[in-house]
């Protein structure tokens, strides 16, 4: 089930808004590739965190 318009997995609830939005974006792409919802949620959060670490280190 893709997530849109402020709808997100409960495990994203306490994440900062920017991180949560990026994680949802990534998780939706992972779902499109046919992954299980649980894998998509975990992958989205992990890759979103890495995205912001990488972005911060490039400054």
Backbone as ProteinMPNN parsed JSONL, in Angstrom:
{"seq_chain_A": "XXXXXXXXXXXXXXXXXXXXXXXXXXXXXXXXXXXXXXXXXXXXXXXXXXXXXXXXXXX", "coords_chain_A": {"N_chain_A": [[0.837, -1.174, 0.0], [0.844, 2.017, -1.044], [1.977, 5.17, 0.359], [0.635, 8.396, 0.901], [0.096, 11.99, 0.997], [0.518, 12.837, 3.807], [-0.013, 10.441, 4.991], [1.528, 7.779, 6.535], [3.73, 5.073, 7.52], [3.312, 3.734, 10.842], [5.761, 3.429, 12.193], [7.253, 5.549, 11.366], [6.381, 7.7, 12.716], [7.617, 9.25, 14.842], [9.721, 10.476, 13.605], [11.667, 13.203, 12.23], [10.007, 15.672, 10.187], [11.063, 16.18, 7.531], [12.752, 13.976, 7.162], [10.915, 11.898, 7.42], [9.223, 12.41, 5.198], [11.015, 11.99, 3.063], [11.649, 9.314, 3.519], [9.156, 8.1, 3.08], [8.848, 8.67, 0.37], [10.975, 7.157, -0.718], [10.276, 4.578, 0.221], [7.872, 4.16, -1.162], [8.838, 3.943, -3.778], [10.339, 1.606, -3.526], [8.289, -0.192, -3.036], [7.034, -0.118, -5.529], [8.841, -1.548, -6.984], [8.22, -4.06, -6.28], [8.701, -5.059, -3.734], [8.147, -6.388, -0.416], [5.9, -4.905, 1.975], [6.913, -4.452, 4.603], [9.681, -4.603, 4.183], [9.967, -2.434, 2.458], [9.302, -0.297, 4.158], [11.359, -0.392, 6.118], [13.628, -0.123, 4.467], [13.128, 2.361, 3.287], [13.351, 4.133, 5.49], [15.997, 3.659, 6.318], [17.505, 4.377, 4.003], [16.71, 7.043, 3.719], [17.749, 8.224, 6.016], [20.474, 7.88, 5.438], [20.65, 9.437, 3.143], [20.364, 12.064, 4.16], [22.602, 12.192, 5.828], [24.645, 11.973, 3.924], [24.082, 14.25, 2.415], [24.541, 16.267, 4.27], [27.277, 15.962, 4.727], [28.363, 16.817, 2.36], [28.329, 19.526, 2.394]], "CA_chain_A": [[0.0, 0.0, 0.0], [1.651, 3.254, -1.072], [1.617, 6.2, 1.321], [0.523, 9.718, 0.289], [-0.602, 13.084, 1.683], [0.588, 12.772, 5.258], [-0.219, 9.073, 5.453], [2.83, 7.125, 6.6], [3.747, 3.94, 8.451], [3.422, 4.129, 12.259], [7.155, 3.467, 12.647], [7.821, 6.834, 10.953], [5.67, 8.728, 13.478], [8.477, 10.124, 15.645], [10.837, 10.968, 12.801], [11.496, 14.587, 11.768], [9.151, 15.756, 9.005], [11.825, 16.029, 6.277], [13.202, 12.589, 7.087], [9.715, 11.083, 7.194], [8.783, 12.605, 3.811], [11.984, 11.321, 2.184], [11.493, 7.876, 3.746], [7.931, 7.702, 2.385], [9.165, 8.718, -1.066], [11.817, 6.001, -1.03], [9.496, 3.361, 0.463], [6.932, 4.0, -2.278], [9.608, 3.45, -4.93], [10.684, 0.217, -3.243], [7.044, -0.951, -3.248], [6.824, -0.224, -6.981], [9.754, -2.59, -7.472], [7.657, -5.354, -5.906], [9.142, -5.515, -2.417], [7.187, -6.527, 0.672], [5.671, -3.641, 2.669], [7.848, -4.339, 5.725], [11.005, -4.306, 3.612], [9.889, -1.069, 1.933], [9.321, 0.628, 5.3], [12.713, -0.397, 6.688], [14.551, 0.401, 3.458], [12.862, 3.792, 3.157], [13.913, 4.851, 6.631], [17.462, 3.533, 6.282], [18.049, 5.173, 2.895], [16.451, 8.461, 3.989], [18.769, 8.652, 6.982], [21.747, 7.964, 4.722], [20.534, 10.582, 2.231], [20.632, 13.298, 4.891], [24.002, 12.143, 6.255], [25.45, 12.298, 2.745], [23.8, 15.636, 2.043], [25.198, 17.106, 5.264], [28.728, 15.85, 4.572], [28.768, 17.495, 1.12], [28.346, 20.984, 2.609]], "C_chain_A": [[0.884, 1.241, 0.0], [1.114, 4.293, -0.082], [1.654, 7.564, 0.639], [-0.129, 10.702, 1.247], [-0.643, 12.953, 3.204], [0.301, 11.408, 5.85], [1.144, 8.392, 5.436], [2.766, 5.977, 7.599], [3.909, 4.424, 9.901], [4.867, 4.222, 12.754], [7.857, 4.769, 12.244], [7.309, 7.985, 11.82], [6.592, 9.722, 14.192], [9.696, 10.653, 14.895], [10.598, 12.438, 12.431], [10.761, 14.609, 10.42], [9.913, 15.521, 7.703], [12.291, 14.587, 6.088], [12.029, 11.674, 6.764], [9.247, 11.198, 5.738], [9.708, 11.899, 2.823], [11.837, 9.809, 2.308], [10.25, 7.342, 3.034], [8.163, 7.665, 0.879], [9.964, 7.48, -1.487], [11.033, 4.698, -0.865], [8.496, 3.113, -0.666], [7.63, 3.48, -3.525], [9.977, 1.978, -4.747], [9.448, -0.675, -3.445], [6.774, -1.148, -4.74], [7.69, -1.317, -7.592], [9.321, -3.98, -7.027], [8.078, -5.89, -4.553], [7.965, -5.61, -1.449], [7.07, -5.195, 1.416], [6.645, -3.429, 3.827], [9.255, -3.988, 5.273], [11.035, -2.869, 3.114], [9.984, -0.043, 3.055], [10.735, 0.736, 5.869], [13.724, 0.222, 5.725], [14.37, 1.901, 3.3], [13.498, 4.589, 4.27], [15.443, 4.816, 6.607], [18.071, 4.416, 5.198], [17.817, 6.668, 3.1], [17.474, 8.996, 4.988], [20.117, 8.834, 6.289], [21.768, 9.154, 3.775], [20.903, 11.875, 2.958], [22.045, 13.334, 5.472], [24.902, 12.548, 5.098], [25.306, 13.756, 2.351], [24.53, 16.59, 2.987], [26.723, 17.102, 5.082], [29.252, 16.548, 3.316], [28.838, 19.0, 1.277], [29.703, 21.492, 2.935]], "O_chain_A": [[1.605, 1.48, 0.969], [-0.067, 4.281, 0.264], [2.584, 7.863, -0.11], [-0.818, 10.307, 2.188], [-1.716, 12.958, 3.808], [0.361, 11.229, 7.067], [1.84, 8.428, 4.422], [1.856, 5.916, 8.427], [4.581, 5.427, 10.144], [5.161, 5.017, 13.647], [8.949, 5.055, 12.737], [7.76, 9.121, 11.67], [6.349, 10.928, 14.137], [10.602, 11.219, 15.506], [9.449, 12.869, 12.329], [10.882, 13.681, 9.62], [9.463, 14.748, 6.857], [12.229, 14.047, 4.984], [12.145, 10.778, 5.927], [8.912, 10.19, 5.116], [9.246, 11.285, 1.861], [11.894, 9.099, 1.304], [10.284, 6.259, 2.451], [7.726, 6.737, 0.199], [9.654, 6.842, -2.494], [11.118, 3.813, -1.716], [8.299, 1.969, -1.076], [7.069, 2.661, -4.252], [9.934, 1.198, -5.698], [9.559, -1.784, -3.966], [6.336, -2.219, -5.161], [7.318, -1.933, -8.59], [9.975, -4.97, -7.355], [7.837, -7.058, -4.251], [6.924, -4.984, -1.651], [8.038, -4.437, 1.479], [7.151, -2.32, 4.005], [9.937, -3.178, 5.901], [12.021, -2.161, 3.322], [10.671, 0.969, 2.916], [11.243, 1.838, 6.075], [14.579, 1.005, 6.138], [15.351, 2.636, 3.191], [14.123, 5.618, 4.017], [16.097, 5.83, 6.85], [19.045, 5.125, 5.449], [18.649, 7.479, 2.692], [17.999, 10.097, 4.819], [20.815, 9.821, 6.523], [22.8, 9.809, 3.624], [21.667, 12.687, 2.436], [22.626, 14.412, 5.595], [25.81, 13.362, 5.263], [26.284, 14.415, 1.997], [25.074, 17.604, 2.55], [27.375, 18.13, 5.267], [30.444, 16.836, 3.216], [29.349, 19.69, 0.395], [29.88, 22.692, 3.143]]}, "name": "protein", "num_of_chains": 1, "seq": "XXXXXXXXXXXXXXXXXXXXXXXXXXXXXXXXXXXXXXXXXXXXXXXXXXXXXXXXXXX"}
